């Protein structure tokens, strides 16, 4: 009885683990696609900076409440 219960728990954990990994990969792909799309719409200099920092120049200015650098 305990053997079957352990197998059920193990299989359930594997299913949940695979689903979690699949969702994580999809989220990474969507995030990368959004960053690439955002990068193409910006100036070339700030596109490279936003890929490094994860935030665009406009977003940083809004957060800091600054109009010009």
Secondary structure, 3 states (H helix, E strand, C coil): CHHHHHHHHHHHHHHHHHHHHHHHHHHHHHHHHHHHHHHHHCCHHHHHHHHHHCCCHHHHHHHHCCCCC
